[in-house]
């Protein structure tokens, strides 16, 4: 018995001329909350549908709990799914929807009733047990779909952008709920989304996909603070991207030539002179009226100052690029548009990425 | 819209309504007239014609025969029509256009042509004219209507419903019976009622494919040849009321369930 619930081994899937998955490899441990993140068409949904059994890979092998399931139909896998549109059966009540999977497992009537009560109490749906899907709200439907998928006690729960249909306020609340449900059930969650905010809030681990390949696989902190590619740096969070040439690299620190000035940041390897990009998070760029003492200092003219509620955001035009910087909302320094300002950030806040 | 066009539109509408309902109204009125002679004025009223029609064994047995034919042919066309709708719902397969054309053909072939060709065909396969032949003819004629109504409903069903059923452990047959069929139910009810009415109302196929025992429309036709009678008016009025109620009920329940 292996500890990996999912093992996808060199799986390729093509739709006509489009390669949805290109030699994909991944392992997922029991109890992990893994989010697959990426733009539409990146292969995240195809991965999910292959795990559910709705698509068959062109090549490669899929293992679930150590068993080769590559050719197993959906009804014979210990995997359940929460669909994007929930797919609750409209002619069945919440109770009947949840009972559906349990009946097909061949459970007895009393065991089914006990399990329904258990799962619906846990998700606080008992008062709605005899309602039909069109008689409950969107958030309740989402929880009913979750209850139906969790009831048969699957090894792996697939969630296909299940928060997309909810409004922003409800979505934030459900994100926290989902995370705590996952923690208390100890189930392995395989979550698919294109919303980086959702991914950062809920996941133990995020897999960023692009063009059928995995760009980066790591914890939310890894991806946000230590992106390995330009795509990841730009896709997750807001960032300033500078374009320059690599200088010398040593001990994980590198120099970048940018607009006749040498900036220092974190760099892995590379040959001096090669074109590179550097990513600096907005919140790490500090604005000040006088020249600051940071490792990297740039001067420019303030174009715009925006109040965002929890912070102030500044748009500063420098000779090379327009940079974005932030300051806490209680920073009372008066910055006037058109005035000369200084921007500064430290070596650890800039990541140099090879193109 | 100007006042004049609005006036014209409403006059046209009422003109159409009168054109549609006047003959039916006269027929109903005559069925209550206490005289064998059809025409105005009506001096006294009676319900005797209804009593006579119901007491007349010929009408009763023809109605029963028509109902039997309608029910059996509908059962056949429901199975065939639903099966074809499911087959055609698949996005693409080799020969889909041909299957679609063949499915719809019986709906567009003129009734008389289809009746004559069936008549030739049953002779060829040595099937005697009679109930089996009529049921066969009606069933084929009704398949496209069932397939169209059921297919339209099937087109609105999200793919995720059957996937969810399979995901929860249902094999394709159980998924079809427990999830797809309930979803299609309003359309199937509507298709069945429509098919029943088409069969019950059919004259040409029943006439060409029948033996000595007449269906109700065939009996009415043969009675007419010996002259109009208030008894025919009475039986027609009864048929009108029953079919109108059935049709309206089916239409209403289809509309209500389609919303869900």
Interface residues (C-beta under 8 A of the other chain):
Chain A: X52 X53 X54 X73 X74 X75 X79 X80 X81 X83 X84 X85 X87 X88 X89 X90 X91 X100 X101 X104 X105 X132 X134 X148 X149 X152
Chain B: X158 X160 X161 X163 X164 X165 X166 X167 X168 X169 X170 X171 X174 X178 X179 X182 X183 X185 X260
